[in-house]
Amino acid sequence: MSTAYTDPILHWYGANARDLPWRAPDATPWGVLVSEFMLQQTPVARVLPVWHRWMERWPTPASLAAEPSGEAVRAWGRLGYPRRALRLHGSAAAIVERHGGRVPSSHDDLLALPGIGAYTAAAVASFAFRRRHAVLDTNVRRVLARLCSGVEYPPRSQTRAEVRLAESLLPLDPPTAARWSVAVMELGALVCTARTPRCVDCPVTGQCAWQRAGRPAYDGPPRRGQTYAGTDRQCRGRLLAVLRDAEGPVEKGALDVVWADAVQRERALDALIADGLVDPLDDGRYALPA
């Protein structure tokens, strides 16, 4: 890889990286794995307090696996996308069963865990074990699209060409490659942001194809932001909050009062049950999964 990119970005990262607990020298592979689950589609500021509470309560995969999956859903709080809590609990159980309670270092072993896809496997292998893998999240894809391809945004869906490009840019030394991956991710999060990129603060603005082209505007399909108010997702969150806050099973009436639209409420409740996030009990009450 050309040092025209490597050295400036690594130097910038050394001076500007956020002090995050899952990046600390004493961070455990489990702590890194937990952070990667929580950070999916969720800002760092919201993740930090939940991550700290989670690691205090469940410092190892075995400690989480020993508790009901419903406790993971409860502790997930308002991070959103609560199925991630179930998947993390499933991964913890598989780590105990298959790997003696230790997070595996191999990309293939990580990918075989429930709830872990290509991105998370690459991220944990890189950030926890300093392995050489292309780590492509939204921030990295955006940086590489601008820096190398001269376009404002990457394609909506990840392409094989993006993976090949990311792999071609990895330094050969595995620990340096791992640091490079997190440095590019941090650059996308702090400087090369989606809406208001701070090009004057970018360490490679002089090499950026998008900058050299005059920062042409995105000309693809409209990029619509996600709505939340009034959606089934918001309704699901309201229903789940009732169960998280309760000390035990709740009556149906306690769920009915939190959302006025009965049709939407029942649809959302059925979806929570189908996703394994809510257990309907024989006596008509509802609870978090056992």
C-alpha positions as CSV (number, residue, x, y, z in Angstrom):
1,M,0.0,0.0,0.0
2,S,1.2,3.5,-0.8
3,T,2.5,5.5,2.2
4,A,0.8,8.5,0.6
5,Y,-2.2,7.2,2.5
6,T,-0.8,5.0,5.2
7,D,1.6,7.3,7.1
8,P,-0.6,10.4,7.2
9,I,-3.7,8.5,8.3
10,L,-1.9,6.5,10.9
11,H,-0.2,9.7,12.2
12,W,-3.5,11.5,12.3
13,Y,-5.0,8.6,14.2
14,G,-2.2,8.6,16.8
15,A,-3.0,12.2,17.6
16,N,-6.8,12.3,17.3
17,A,-8.2,8.8,18.2
18,R,-10.9,8.8,20.8
19,D,-10.1,7.2,24.1
20,L,-12.6,4.3,24.0
21,P,-12.5,1.4,26.5
22,W,-12.6,-1.3,23.9
23,R,-9.5,0.1,22.4
24,A,-7.5,0.2,25.6
25,P,-4.4,-2.0,25.9
26,D,-6.2,-4.1,28.6
27,A,-9.4,-4.5,26.6
28,T,-10.4,-8.2,26.3
29,P,-11.5,-9.9,23.1
30,W,-14.9,-10.3,24.7
31,G,-15.0,-6.6,25.4
32,V,-14.2,-5.9,21.7
33,L,-16.9,-8.4,20.6
34,V,-19.5,-6.8,22.8
35,S,-18.6,-3.3,21.5
36,E,-19.0,-4.4,17.9
37,F,-22.5,-5.8,18.5
38,M,-23.5,-2.6,20.3
39,L,-22.0,-0.2,17.8
40,Q,-24.0,-1.5,14.9
41,Q,-26.2,1.4,13.8
42,T,-25.7,3.0,17.2
43,P,-23.6,6.1,18.1
44,V,-20.6,5.7,20.5
45,A,-22.1,8.1,23.0
46,R,-25.1,5.9,23.5
47,V,-23.1,2.7,23.6
48,L,-20.5,3.8,26.2
49,P,-22.6,3.6,29.4
50,V,-24.4,0.4,28.4
51,W,-21.1,-1.2,27.5
52,H,-19.6,-0.3,30.9
53,R,-22.6,-1.8,32.7
54,W,-22.6,-4.9,30.6
55,M,-18.9,-5.6,31.1
56,E,-19.3,-5.1,34.9
57,R,-22.1,-7.6,35.0
58,W,-20.9,-10.0,32.4
59,P,-17.1,-9.7,32.1
60,T,-16.8,-13.0,30.2
61,P,-18.8,-15.0,27.7
62,A,-19.5,-17.6,30.3
63,S,-21.1,-15.1,32.8
64,L,-23.5,-14.0,30.1
65,A,-24.3,-17.5,28.9
66,A,-25.2,-18.6,32.4
67,E,-28.1,-16.1,32.5
68,P,-31.4,-16.2,30.6
69,S,-31.4,-14.5,27.3
70,G,-34.2,-12.2,28.6
71,E,-31.7,-10.6,30.9
72,A,-29.5,-9.7,27.9
73,V,-32.6,-8.0,26.4
74,R,-33.3,-6.2,29.6
75,A,-29.7,-5.0,30.0
76,W,-29.7,-3.8,26.3
77,G,-31.9,-1.0,27.4
78,R,-32.7,1.6,24.7
79,L,-29.8,0.9,22.4
80,G,-32.3,-0.2,19.7
81,Y,-32.4,-3.3,17.5
82,P,-32.7,-5.5,20.5
83,R,-32.3,-8.7,18.5
84,R,-28.6,-7.9,18.8
85,A,-28.9,-8.8,22.5
86,L,-30.3,-12.2,21.7
87,R,-27.6,-12.8,19.1
88,L,-24.8,-11.7,21.5
89,H,-26.2,-14.1,24.1
90,G,-26.2,-16.8,21.5
91,S,-22.6,-16.1,20.6
92,A,-21.6,-16.2,24.3
93,A,-23.3,-19.6,24.6
94,A,-21.5,-20.9,21.5
95,I,-18.1,-19.6,22.7
96,V,-18.6,-21.5,25.9
97,E,-19.7,-24.7,24.2
98,R,-17.2,-24.7,21.3
99,H,-14.2,-22.7,22.5
100,G,-14.0,-23.2,26.3
101,G,-15.3,-19.7,27.0
102,R,-12.6,-17.9,25.1
103,V,-13.4,-15.7,22.1
104,P,-11.7,-17.4,19.1
105,S,-9.1,-15.5,17.2
106,S,-9.6,-17.1,13.8
107,H,-11.8,-15.3,11.3
108,D,-13.5,-18.5,10.3
109,D,-14.3,-19.5,13.9
110,L,-15.7,-16.1,14.6
111,L,-17.8,-16.2,11.4
112,A,-19.2,-19.5,12.5
113,L,-20.6,-18.0,15.7
114,P,-24.4,-17.2,15.7
115,G,-25.2,-13.6,15.0
116,I,-21.7,-12.8,13.6
117,G,-21.4,-11.7,10.0
118,A,-18.5,-10.9,7.8
119,Y,-18.0,-7.4,9.2
120,T,-18.0,-8.4,12.8
121,A,-15.7,-11.4,12.3
122,A,-13.2,-9.2,10.5
123,A,-13.5,-6.4,13.1
124,V,-12.9,-8.7,16.1
125,A,-10.1,-10.6,14.4
126,S,-8.4,-7.3,13.6
127,F,-9.1,-5.2,16.7
128,A,-8.9,-7.9,19.3
129,F,-6.2,-10.1,17.8
130,R,-4.3,-7.8,15.4
131,R,-5.0,-10.0,12.4
132,R,-4.9,-8.7,8.8
133,H,-8.5,-8.4,7.5
134,A,-10.3,-5.7,5.5
135,V,-12.9,-4.2,7.9
136,L,-15.6,-2.4,6.0
137,D,-18.2,-0.5,7.9
138,T,-20.2,2.5,6.7
139,N,-17.5,4.9,7.7
140,V,-14.7,3.0,6.0
141,R,-16.7,2.5,2.8
142,R,-17.4,6.3,2.6
143,V,-13.7,7.2,3.2
144,L,-12.5,4.8,0.5
145,A,-15.3,5.9,-2.0
146,R,-14.1,9.5,-1.7
147,L,-10.4,9.0,-1.3
148,C,-10.0,6.4,-4.1
149,S,-13.1,6.4,-6.3
150,G,-13.9,10.1,-6.3
151,V,-17.5,9.8,-5.4
152,E,-19.4,11.2,-2.4
153,Y,-21.0,8.0,-1.2
154,P,-20.4,4.3,-1.7
155,P,-23.0,2.0,-3.3
156,R,-26.0,1.2,-1.1
157,S,-24.9,-2.4,-0.9
158,Q,-21.3,-3.5,-0.4
159,T,-19.7,-4.7,-3.6
160,R,-16.9,-7.2,-4.2
161,A,-14.9,-4.3,-5.8
162,E,-15.0,-2.4,-2.5
163,V,-13.7,-5.5,-0.7
164,R,-10.9,-5.9,-3.2
165,L,-10.0,-2.2,-2.9
166,A,-9.9,-2.4,0.9
167,E,-7.8,-5.5,0.8
168,S,-5.3,-3.9,-1.6
169,L,-4.8,-1.0,0.8
170,L,-4.0,-3.1,3.9
171,P,-0.4,-2.9,5.1
172,L,1.3,-6.2,4.9
173,D,2.3,-6.3,8.6
174,P,-0.8,-7.6,10.5
175,P,-0.7,-5.3,13.6
176,T,-0.2,-2.3,11.3
177,A,-3.0,-3.5,9.1
178,A,-5.3,-3.7,12.2
179,R,-4.3,-0.2,13.3
180,W,-4.9,1.1,9.7
181,S,-8.4,-0.4,9.7
182,V,-9.4,1.3,12.9
183,A,-7.7,4.6,11.8
184,V,-9.7,4.8,8.6
185,M,-12.9,4.0,10.5
186,E,-12.1,6.8,13.0
187,L,-11.3,9.2,10.1
188,G,-14.8,8.5,8.7
189,A,-16.4,9.0,12.1
190,L,-14.7,12.2,13.0
191,V,-13.6,14.0,9.8
192,C,-14.9,12.4,6.6
193,T,-18.5,12.4,7.8
194,A,-21.6,11.8,5.7
195,R,-23.2,15.2,5.7
196,T,-20.5,17.8,6.7
197,P,-17.0,16.4,5.9
198,R,-14.2,18.6,7.4
199,C,-11.9,18.3,4.4
200,V,-9.6,21.0,5.8
201,D,-8.8,18.7,8.7
202,C,-8.2,15.6,6.6
203,P,-4.6,14.3,6.6
204,V,-5.0,13.0,3.0
205,T,-7.1,15.8,1.4
206,G,-4.4,16.4,-1.1
207,Q,-4.6,12.8,-2.3
208,C,-8.4,12.6,-2.2
209,A,-9.9,11.9,-5.6
210,W,-13.3,13.4,-4.6
211,Q,-11.6,16.6,-3.4
212,R,-9.5,16.9,-6.5
213,A,-12.6,16.4,-8.7
214,G,-14.2,19.4,-6.9
215,R,-16.3,17.3,-4.5
216,P,-19.0,16.4,-7.1
217,A,-22.4,15.8,-5.5
218,Y,-23.9,12.4,-5.2
219,D,-25.9,11.5,-8.3
220,G,-27.3,8.1,-7.4
221,P,-30.8,7.2,-6.1
222,P,-32.2,9.5,-3.3
223,R,-30.7,8.7,0.1
224,R,-33.5,8.8,2.6
225,G,-33.0,8.9,6.3
226,Q,-34.7,6.4,8.5
227,T,-37.9,7.6,10.2
228,Y,-38.8,6.4,13.7
229,A,-41.8,8.3,15.1
230,G,-45.0,6.4,14.6
231,T,-43.3,3.3,13.1
232,D,-43.7,-0.3,14.1
233,R,-40.1,-0.1,15.4
234,Q,-41.1,2.7,17.8
235,C,-44.2,0.6,18.9
236,R,-42.0,-2.4,19.5
237,G,-39.7,-0.3,21.6
238,R,-42.5,0.9,23.8
239,L,-43.8,-2.6,24.3
240,L,-40.4,-4.0,25.1
241,A,-39.7,-1.1,27.6
242,V,-42.7,-2.2,29.6
243,L,-41.3,-5.7,29.9
244,R,-37.8,-4.5,30.6
245,D,-39.0,-2.3,33.5
246,A,-41.2,-5.0,35.0
247,E,-39.9,-7.4,37.7
248,G,-41.8,-10.3,36.3
249,P,-44.5,-11.1,33.7
250,V,-47.0,-8.4,32.8
251,E,-50.7,-8.4,32.0
252,K,-51.8,-7.6,28.4
253,G,-53.4,-4.4,29.6
254,A,-50.0,-3.0,30.7
255,L,-48.9,-3.3,27.0
256,D,-52.2,-2.0,25.5
257,V,-51.9,1.4,27.3
258,V,-48.6,2.3,25.7
259,W,-49.8,2.5,22.1
260,A,-53.2,3.7,20.9
261,D,-53.3,2.0,17.5
262,A,-54.6,-1.5,18.4
263,V,-53.8,-3.0,14.9
264,Q,-50.3,-1.7,14.9
265,R,-49.8,-2.7,18.5
266,E,-50.8,-6.3,17.9
267,R,-48.7,-6.5,14.8
268,A,-45.7,-5.2,16.7
269,L,-46.3,-7.6,19.6
270,D,-46.6,-10.5,17.2
271,A,-43.3,-9.5,15.6
272,L,-41.6,-9.4,19.0
273,I,-42.8,-12.9,19.8
274,A,-41.7,-14.2,16.4
275,D,-38.3,-12.6,17.0
276,G,-37.9,-14.4,20.3
277,L,-37.8,-11.2,22.3
278,V,-41.1,-11.8,24.1
279,D,-42.6,-15.0,25.6
280,P,-46.4,-15.3,25.7
281,L,-47.3,-17.3,28.8
282,D,-50.1,-19.8,29.2
283,D,-51.9,-17.5,31.6
284,G,-52.2,-14.7,29.1
285,R,-49.3,-12.6,30.5
286,Y,-46.1,-11.7,28.7
287,A,-42.5,-11.8,29.7
288,L,-38.9,-11.5,28.5
289,P,-37.5,-14.8,27.2
290,A,-36.4,-17.3,29.9
